[in-house]
Amino acid sequence: MTAATRIIINEIKGYHNFLKFMIFLVVLSALATMVRFIFGLGVTTNLNDVYPWGLWISFDVVTAVPLAAGWAPSYTVFTSRSWSRWYDLPS
C-alpha cells in the first residue's frame, strides 16, 4: 500500500467519523425536540409561573443584542478588511 493510498483511506475514515458525529447531533436534537413537544416549554426552559418569560426575554435582550452588535462590525473589519481605506489597519 502506497503512502497516497494510506492518506486517502485515512481521509475517508475521518469523513465517516465526521458523518457519524453529525448523525449523532441530528438524533440528539430530534430527541430534544420530541421532549419539547411532549412535555412543553416548562421542561425545556425551566421557566414557570414563579420565573416568568419576561425575565428570560429581558436577559436575552440585555445580553444577546450588545454581543451581536459588537461582533458583526468587528467580523467585517478584521476578516474582509473592507474598512481599511477609512481606518489604518495593518494588512
N, C-alpha and C positions, 0 to 999 in steps of 0.2 A: 504494500500500500504506500503510495507516494505521500509526500507532505501536503500537496494540494488536496488530495482526496481526504486526508485526515481533517484538514481545515474545513472542508465542505461538510463533512459528516458532523463535526462539532458545531458548525453553524446551524445545521438542520436540527440537531438535538437542542440547542439553545432556543431556537424558534419554537420547537414543540413545548419546551418548558414555559416559554412566554405565553403560548396559547393556553396551556393548562392553567396558568395563573389567571389569565383573563376569563376563562370559563368559570373558575372558582369565584372571581369577583361578580360575575353575572349571576351565578347561583346564590351567592350571599345577598346581593341586592334584591333578587327576586324573593328570597325568604323575608327580608326586612319589609318589602312591600306587602307581602301577604300578612305579616304581623300587623302592619299599619292598617290594612283594610279590615282585618278580622276584629282586632281589639280596639281600634280607634286611635286618635291622636294622643290621648292621655298616656298610653303606654309608651308611645314613641318619644314624645317630647317631655314627659314627666311634668306637665302643666295640669292644674286642676282649678277648682274654684278658689282655693287659698292663694295660689300663684297665678294670676290671670294672664291672658295673652298680651295685655298692654305692657306688662313688664318685659316680656320677651321681645316685643316689637320695638320698644324703646331701646333696649340693649342692642338689638340688631342695627337700628338706625345710628345709634351713637358710635358703634364700633366699625361696622362694615362700610358705611359711606365715606368716612375720612380715610380709611385704608385704601379703598378703591380710588378715591380722588387723588391720593398721593402716589399710588402705584402706576396708574396709567400714564401720566406725563413723564415719570422717570423711566418707564419702559420705552417710551417713544424716543426720549433723548439718548439714552445710553445704548440702545440697540440699533437704531436706524441712523443716528447722527444727523437727523433731518434739521435740527435746530442749530447746527454748528455755525451757520452763517450769522446767527444772532448772538451766540454765546461762544466764548473762547474755550472750546473743548479739545483736549488732546485726541489725536487720531489713533 
